[in-house]
Amino acid sequence: MLTLRRGRVLFAAKPDNESLPMSLSQGRTYLAIPGPSVMPDAVLRAMHRASPNIYEGELHDVVASLLPDLKALAQTTGDVAIYTGNGHAAWEASLANVCAPGDTVLVLATGRFGHGWAEMARGLGLSVDVLDFGEQDAVDMDRVTAALKADSAGLIKAVLVCQTDTSTGVRNDVAGVRAAMDAAGHDALLMADCMASLGCDNFAMDDWGVDVMVAGCQKGLMTPAGLGFVFFNAKAAGRQVGRVSVWWNWQPRAHPNMFYEYFNGTAPTHHLYGLRAALDLIKEEGLDNVMARHAVLARAIWAACDVWGQGGALRLNVKDPANRSHSVTSIGMEPGQGDKLRQWCEHQAGLTLGIGLGREPADAWFRIGHMGHVNAQMILGCLATIEAGLIACDIPHQAGGIRAAAEVIAAA
Ligand SMILES: *Cc1c(COP(=O)(O)O)cnc(C)c1O
């Protein structure tokens, strides 16, 4: 008996020739969740090879070639350390290098991921102050300045903020956070989480005065989950704590004396080949063009949602377009409708949408991941599928969302 991915039986040893339910989902599926993202064929091909020699040769050249390209993406002349781990590993790495138990950090939370980084900090024995800006609004800079001014003893070692909080689709003005810190005359480190925005939204680490930035490879960088990146500047390096395990220590990874130190152990060989191919795609397209593509596709999604919302409860989570991510969009409806729509899109049309992560009630929400290897036909297909799902699931909405999205694409 051959069973398909979604559990449907294809050839059952059945005595009668009872017909199987028809589905329109067969064909190339689209995983439109906010990470892991769609992997380009070039990335898949690059990874489909025998294990390389890890002691010398091509792999060493590949790793050496990745570092300048990663720094170019982050727009920094600082250092980058690569960890074999997911984004959570990068979170821990960032804290482990510059904070000791008992130190204080200030977290600016605009969704589940800000709170997640805070939770990681608590687990490391840090004292965590959270400024919570809710789930629909960006960081309010006046509150940041006030909180830092109130810290007259200078206890706060670092300010942590997500550029894009993937659970809400809120995008924060990271340069504005630096300005708010400067306005308070506070010398804490500024640490930014760009997991969901690197290679999608503009991020200028050096120009914006960011000291530490964390990212992963499975979102804008189109590679299977498993690599975490920590970028750090000289100021952050100067604040390294005295006691950090050799595994978390970012210095040997950024400045190895021997290849082995890059990864403190066996290199994640195939991920590195995949990442090389992904960075080549970004270089060929040009980072400016990559970001412009994400901006237009995001606007097409918003345009469709705005029209649909005129005929029902459907609404974009983030009201102000200036505060919206260009890589993930969170959409709210009535309780139950989000799950119903997601199920229909996946099982009837081959489109997998993101869950209402961290929202209440979660089944009223869904998210569209539009990061990395995504083009106009994929987004138009995704939106048209959602519109079909709205009709099929009897979810009230205004017709014409696809037309509005098409106009955005056409005008670009
Ligand atoms: C995905 C994500 C993370 C966590 O990354 P994992 O690879 O799932 O550990 C952290 N922060 C943000 C903003 C993310 O989007």
Ligand as a Chemical Component Dictionary entry (heavy atoms), coordinates in Angstrom:
data_LIG
# 
_chem_comp.id                   LIG 
_chem_comp.type                 NON-POLYMER 
_chem_comp.pdbx_formal_charge   0 
_chem_comp.three_letter_code    LIG 
# 
loop_
_chem_comp_atom.comp_id 
_chem_comp_atom.atom_id 
_chem_comp_atom.alt_atom_id 
_chem_comp_atom.type_symbol 
_chem_comp_atom.charge 
_chem_comp_atom.model_Cartn_x 
_chem_comp_atom.model_Cartn_y 
_chem_comp_atom.model_Cartn_z 
_chem_comp_atom.pdbx_ordinal 
LIG C1 C1 C 0 12.247 31.673 13.193 1  
LIG C2 C2 C 0 12.586 32.717 14.165 2  
LIG C3 C3 C 0 13.317 32.454 15.337 3  
LIG C4 C4 C 0 13.708 31.077 15.767 4  
LIG O1 O1 O 0 14.375 30.361 14.829 5  
LIG P1 P1 P 0 14.412 28.763 14.922 6  
LIG O2 O2 O 0 15.276 28.381 13.782 7  
LIG O3 O3 O 0 13.009 28.294 14.798 8  
LIG O4 O4 O 0 15.006 28.404 16.234 9  
LIG C5 C5 C 0 13.640 33.510 16.145 10 
LIG N1 N1 N 0 13.268 34.760 15.856 11 
LIG C6 C6 C 0 12.545 35.036 14.764 12 
LIG C7 C7 C 0 12.147 36.454 14.499 13 
LIG C8 C8 C 0 12.177 34.031 13.889 14 
LIG O5 O5 O 0 11.447 34.307 12.805 15 
# 
loop_
_chem_comp_bond.comp_id 
_chem_comp_bond.atom_id_1 
_chem_comp_bond.atom_id_2 
_chem_comp_bond.value_order 
_chem_comp_bond.pdbx_ordinal 
LIG C1 C2 SING 1  
LIG C2 C3 SING 2  
LIG C2 C8 DOUB 3  
LIG C3 C4 SING 4  
LIG C3 C5 DOUB 5  
LIG C4 O1 SING 6  
LIG O1 P1 SING 7  
LIG P1 O2 DOUB 8  
LIG P1 O3 SING 9  
LIG P1 O4 SING 10 
LIG C5 N1 SING 11 
LIG N1 C6 DOUB 12 
LIG C6 C7 SING 13 
LIG C6 C8 SING 14 
LIG C8 O5 SING 15 
# 
